[in-house]
Amino acid sequence: MKNTAAPKKKPGRRSPVSLPVTITRHRTYMLPTRHGMLFFLALLAMLVGSINYNNNLGFLLVFLLGAMSLVSMLHTHRNLVGLRVLSVSAKPVFAGEAAMFDFQIYSENVLRPALVFSIEKTHRTTEDVAAGAVTRIPVRATTRQRGVFSPGPVTVHTRFPLGLFYTWSTLRMELSCVVYPEPLAGPFQVHESTADGAEAEGPGILHGADDFMGMKTYQPGDPIRRISWKTFSRGQGLFTKEFGGRGQTILIFDYDAVKSDDAEKKLSRLCDLIIKAARTNIEYGLRLPETFIPPGRGEQHKHRCLKALALSGKGDKGI
Amino acid sequence: MSEERKYTPALTMALIVAVFPHTLQLPLWIIAWCIGLWGYLLASLRFGWPRPNRPVRIVLALIGIAGLLATFSTRLGPEAYIGLLAVMAALKPFESSTHRDRMITVFIAYFIIISSLLQTETFTITLYMFFSVFVTTAALVRINNPYGGYRSDLKRAGILLGKAIPLMIILFLLFPRMQGSLFGMRQAGQARSGFSGQLSPGSISSLVKNDEAAFRAEFKGRIPPPEQLYWRGVVFSRLDNGSWHRPERVPERSEPLQGQNPVDYTISIEPHNDQWIFALDVPARAPTRWSTFYRDFTIQSRRTISRKRRYEMRSYPGQKPGKSDWGVDAARRLPKEGNPRTRELAAQLSKGADNASQIVDRGLKYLGDGEFAYTLNPPLLGDDPMDEFLFESRRGYCEHYASAFAYLMRAAGVPARIVGGYLGGERNPFAGYLVIRQSDAHAWVEVWYPEAGWNRVDPTLMVAPARLNQGAQGALPPGELSGGFAGKYLGPVQSLIEQVQWGWDALSLQWEAWFHGYSREEQQALLEKLGIYWRSWKGMSAALLFGLGLVAGITGLYAVLQFRRPRARKDPVSKYYEKFCRKLARAGPARPAGMGPKDYAAFAADRRPDLREEVKTITDLYIRMRYGGDTNTETLTHFKNRVHKFKPGQK
C-alpha cells in the first residue's frame, strides 16, 4: 500500500546502498501475515454473523477489531520506516564458521520493538532498537569457503505490534567479512633446518633458525630468508639477520613446503600451523606464492598472516 | 520455559477475562474445569510443576468433549457452543510453545468475546467488551513483543484501542444495515422468563423473588396513578385440569381501539424468549409491524423476543376495554363437576342479584370479609382446589385469588377470565421512567357485563390493598420476602448502592435505547441529514463510500501524525549545558555558532580570565558526560549544581 511511489525496479535489481542508509517508505513492503489472514477471515465471519443477527454489539466489536488492525498496520509500518543503518562490521572467521555482522542501528525519537534482522532465513536476530541511541545488532551468516565473504542482502522485518501485518525492507549493501581457511589439523613439528636455510625435508615446512644475533648489511649471496624485511620496509636499507646458537626460534611457514596436491589443503594446513604457532611465543613468518610476511608475533601479526591465507590466489584485496 | 513464563500468564488472563461473562450460563463442572486447569497452569509456572505433555493434553481434551456430550447431548444450541469454547480455552494455554499456538489462543479469546455479545446486549456487557478487547489485545501485543514489559504492552494496546474507536464509530454509523437477516434468525434455545402460556398455582409467586427487570416504560407525559398501572400481557380463559390456559385461537383485531385520554409511552422490553408484548391496560393498537393486536386486547410479537426490543405504545388507562363481546362464551365455560362448595357459594351470591355487577361486588366482599391472607407460602391444594382455598386454607398469592374468583364468577353465571401481566413499577429517581420487574408479576380478573362489556376486577386487592401502592414486597407479611442481612444492617450503604444502581440503570436505558434502536431506519434518518438519500442503490453506495472515505481520511491523519517528529526531548546534560552557555553569554562572551565546547571554554577564558577555573570545570564535566560515556547520576547532579551556582556577573 505504501509502495505506490516506489520505483518500478525490483528490489533485487537495485544497486547496493551505501551506508549510512535510512529505511524510507519506498524501501519497505507490507503484507498481512498468515495469522493476519486468519484474523481477517474470522472477522469476516463475525461480520456476517452480526449482519445475520442484526446485532449492533457484534457490529461494534467487528468494527473495533477491524479498526484496531488498521491502526496496527500503521504502527507496524512506523516501526520500520525511519530506521537508520549506520555501519556494518564483521570480525574475520574461519571457513565453515558463522560470520557475525555487527550492524550499528540508530532510531531517532522512537523505540522500535521487535525488529528482526536476517541475512539467512534460518538465523534471525530479534532486537529492540532504543530511541536516540545506537544499538548494536549481530546478524549471523554461515560461511563456506575462505576469501572475502559477501553475503546476500540483509532483511529487516517486523510484525510488531499485533503480528497481523508483516513489513520488511531488503537492503543490498556491501557486506564483507574475511574468511580464513578452515584449519586442517596436523603435526606441529619444527625441523631444524640448516643455518643457511637449505630446503627442509619431509613435512618440514618450517624454517628453523637459531638465536638472532644481530644484523649485518646485506651482501649478495646471503640467504634471502635472512633479509630483515622489517628494516628494509622502514627504508633503512637491506640487512641480513644473523643467528647463532640454539634457543629462540624463528619459523617461516612456506606454502611450497606443504606436501599436498590441493592448494586449499595447503592453505588450511598453514592456517592450522599459524594458529598453533601463535599460541606459543615463537616468531613466525609466512611465505605464499605471491607474498612474504616477515616473521613477527602477536595478534595483529597472526591476523595479517591468516588474512593473507584467506586472500591467497583471490586477487589483491590490499592486505 | 522463560518464553512460557512471559507469554502464558498474559494469554491465560485474556481467556479468563473473555470467559468471565459466560460463567452464569456455563455448567458448574465447566467452571470448575476452567479454574482447575488455569490454576494448575499458573501454579506450575510459578513452582515448576510438570506440564502435561501432548498425549495427556489429548486425553484431557477427550474428557472435556465427553463431558460436553454428556451435558448437552440433546440440545446443541449456543450454550453447547460456549461450553465447547470454554472447555477448549481452559486447555489451550497449555499448548503455547510456538508463536502460532499463541496467536490462535488470542483469536480464541476474541471469539469468546463475540459469543458473549450474542447472548446479552446490555450496557454493562458493552463496556466489558472494551475491557476484554483491551486485555486480549495487550496479550496479543505481548506475544509479538519478546522484550517488552507489561506496561509497554498495555500502553500499546491502549493506544491502538483509542485510535480505533473513532474509526469504529464511523463504521458503526455508516455501515449499511439490512432489513431482516441473511440466513434466518437462530432459534433461541434459552429458558423463557416471566409468563408462560398457562396459569396455575405457583406460576406467579415463583417470580416474586426475581428482581430482574421485565421491561421499562418511559412516559411522554405524566406517569398514570398506581391504580392504573396494570400491564396487560396474557388472557387466560380456558380452564383445564386446574390450570388456566390462553385460548388456542384468538382472532386478530383489525382496527385500533378508540378512546379518550390516551397515554403515550415507550417500552424497552428485556428478552423473555416468548412472544408476549406488555402494554398498559387497555392498549390502543399493536406497536409495530412485527406484532399483532388480538381481540382479547393482548399483543404478541410475531417472533420470539430473544433480545431487547423497544416499542412505542398508546393506551387508554382510564378506560374499560368496552363492548367487545369476543370471548364471552369461553368465559362462561366451567367443568361439569368439582368444587361443590364453591358452586354452592356462587348460587348464594347470585340469588336475588339484580345484575352481574352486584354478584361481582358480593364475591369481592366475601374475599374481603373472609379472613383471607396474602402469602407466598400457601399449602398445597388437593382435588377440589377452589373449595379448599375458599373455605379451608384461605391463604394464597394473586394467582390463587384470581383463579378462585374467576371460577366463582363463572359458577355464578358471570363471564370471567384471568389476565396475566404486571402491576405497578418502580420509578427511577434520576430519569423518571418506570422499571417493571418480574417480581411485579400479577394476575387479575376481567368480568363481562352485558351492558358495559369487559371490566377489570382485582380480587387480590380485597386481601392485600397495599399491593397496589407498595408492590409485592409491601403487601406480603414481613419476613416472607426478607431483605436479609443487607437490608437490616447496611442501611446507609444499601441506600448508596441503590442510588448507584438506579443511576446505572438510567444510563443503561439511555444507551440501550439509542444503541439497540440504531437500525436501518435510524441510519436512513442520519444519512438524510448528511444529504445522502438511502433508498436507492446509488444512495447506499454513496453512504458506504462516504464512510470509507472518512475512515481513510482519519487513517491518513494518523499516519501523518505518527511520522511527525515528536518534540525533541532534551536530555538534562544538554539542557544544563545550554543554560550555562546562556549565563556565560549574558556575562560577556557569547558562543559563536558552530564552536565546540572546548574551544568555547578557551574562548570565554580569554575574555573573562576571572571565570577560567569555573568555565573549565563545567566544560570538563560536560565533555565527560557527553563524550566520555560517564552516565553516573552523581556526576550529573554535580554538573547541575555547578551550572546552577555559576554566577558570572557582568564585567
Interface residues (C-beta under 8 A of the other chain):
Chain A: H35 L38 F39 A42 M46 V48 G49 I51 N52 Y53 N54 N55 N56 L57 G58 F59 L60 L61 V62 F63 L64 L65 G66 A67 M68 L70 V71 S72 L74 H75 H77 R78 V81 G82 E108 N109 V110 P113 A114 T126 E127 D128 R159 F160 P161 L162 G163
Chain B: H99 R100 M103 F107 Y110 F111 I113 I114 L117 L118 E121 I125 T126 M129 F130 V133 T137 L140 V141 I143 N144 N145 P146 Y147 G148 S152 R156 L160 L161 K163 A164 I165 L167 M168 L171 F172 F175 R177 M178 G180 S181 L182 F183 G184 M185 R186 R307 F515 H516 Y518 S519 V551 T555 Y558 A559 Q562 F563 R565 P566 A568
